[in-house]
Amino acid sequence: MNKASLTYVKQVLGENKAKKKFGQNFLIDANIVEKIAKVAANKDYLTIEIGPGLGALTEFLLENSKAVDAYEIDEDM
C-alpha cells in the first residue's frame, strides 16, 4: 500500500493523532513526496531524515540516495 496516502495514514495511526509538540504532519500525496525526494537527495550522498514518521518520504529517499539515516524521537512511530 502507498505510504503517502490518507487511507494508509489513517489505518496505521488508528486512534492516535499527530502530536503538536513534535510538529507532526503526514505526507499524503505521493507526487509531492517524490518531488521532495528528488530535490533533497543525491545518489552520491548519504541523506539524513529527521522525523521519518510512517516512512512515506523515506522510501523515496532510499531510491534517490546513496543511503538514508532516519531519526525518530516519537516512540509511537
C-alpha positions in Angstrom: 0.0 0.0 0.0 1.2 3.5 -0.8 2.5 5.1 2.5 1.8 8.5 1.1 -2.0 8.2 1.2 -4.6 9.3 3.6 -6.0 5.8 3.8 -2.7 4.4 4.9 -2.0 7.1 7.4 -5.5 6.6 9.0 -5.1 2.8 9.0 -1.7 2.9 10.7 -2.4 5.7 13.2 -5.8 4.3 14.2 -6.9 6.3 17.2 -3.6 8.0 17.6 -3.2 11.6 16.3 -0.4 13.8 15.1 1.5 15.3 18.1 1.7 19.0 18.1 4.7 19.0 20.4 6.7 17.3 17.7 5.2 19.4 14.9 4.0 16.2 13.2 2.4 16.3 9.8 1.9 13.3 7.5 2.6 13.5 3.8 -0.4 12.1 1.9 0.4 13.0 -1.7 2.8 10.6 -3.4 3.6 13.2 -6.2 4.8 15.7 -3.6 6.8 13.1 -1.7 8.5 12.1 -4.9 9.3 15.7 -5.8 10.8 16.4 -2.4 13.0 13.3 -2.5 14.3 14.1 -6.0 15.4 17.6 -5.0 16.6 16.7 -1.5 18.6 13.5 -2.2 21.5 12.6 -4.4 22.8 9.1 -5.3 26.3 10.1 -4.3 25.5 11.1 -0.8 24.0 9.9 2.5 20.7 11.6 3.3 19.7 12.3 6.9 15.9 12.3 7.6 14.7 13.9 10.8 11.3 12.5 11.9 10.6 9.8 9.3 7.2 9.1 10.9 5.4 6.4 8.9 8.2 6.3 6.2 6.4 7.8 3.2 9.3 10.1 2.3 11.9 7.5 3.5 11.0 5.1 0.7 11.6 7.7 -2.0 14.8 9.0 -0.3 16.2 5.4 -0.4 15.6 5.3 -4.1 17.3 8.6 -4.7 20.2 8.5 -2.1 23.3 6.5 -1.5 21.9 5.7 1.9 19.4 7.1 4.4 19.9 7.6 8.2 16.5 8.3 9.7 16.0 9.6 13.3 12.6 9.5 15.1 12.1 10.6 18.6 8.4 9.7 18.9 8.3 6.2 20.3 4.8 5.6 18.9 6.2 5.9 15.3 
